[in-house]
Amino acid sequence: VSVGYGSLVPRELDGLLAPGRHLSCDATSHSFLREIPQCWMTGQAAGVAAALAAGAGVEPRLVDVRAVQRALLRQGAHLSDTVALAAA
């Protein structure tokens, strides 16, 4: 499954990420994305993004998505081959 970083970022609230069961998705995806492994996956991505945002002194919505992907790859997270190649 591919979950875009934008689904973790609230549309109108700064300084917050919403992983796990709180992420934005359509009704078809919701039943799949609310399961524990997907919650872990989005939680790890949100944690990485929060650390990058804090380190750079920016809002989470301004974090470079490629930087999040590179950090996740270094941590051993599985990203699709397409994303992994683009992040490298």
N, C-alpha and C positions, 0 to 999 in steps of 0.2 A: 504494500500500500504506500502511496505517496501522500504526504500531508504537507501542504505549503506553510511556510513560516507565517504568512499573513493570517492563517486560521487561528494562530495563538495570540494575535495582537488585537486587543479591543479597538473597535472603530473610533470611539470618542473618549477613551480614558487613557491618559498617559501614565507611564511608570508601572505598568502592570502587564503580565502575560497570563494567558488562560489555557494551560495545558489540560490534558486528561479529559474528563467528561464535560469540561467547560468550553472546549474549543468550538469554533464556528464551523458547522458543516450542514449539509442538507439531510433531509429525513432518511434517505437511502443509506448514506454513510454512517449515520449516527449509531445504529445498532452495532456495527462493526467497531467503530472507533471508541466506544465506551467500555470495551473490554480491557482487562488489566494489562496485557502486553503493550497495547497501543497507548494506554495511559503512561506506562513506563517510558515508552519511546518519546512521547510528546513532552513528558516531564523532564527527561534528560536534555532535550533540545531547548526547552525553556530555561533550564538551569544554566546551560552554556551561554545562551543569549543574554541572560540577566548578568552573568559574570562579565561578558564582553561589554555590555552597556555600562555597567558600573565602572569598569576599568577605563573606558573611554569618556566617561562623564556625559553620556547621551541617553536619550529615551530609548527603550527597547525597540520601538518602531524604526529607529534610525540605524540599527545594527546591520552590518554587511552580512547578508545571508550566506555568502560564500565563506566568510570567516566562521560562521556557525557550523557550516558543513565540514570545513577543514578540521575544526576542533572535535566534532563528533567522530570523524574518521580516525583521528589520532587516539580517541578513547576506545576505538574498536566497534563503534556503532555500524550497523549495516545500512548503507544507503544504496539506492539503485545504482547500477553501473553508469548510467547517464549522468546522474548527479555527482557520483564519485569522480568521474573524469572531468566534469566541469569545475569541480571544486579544487582539483589538484593544481 
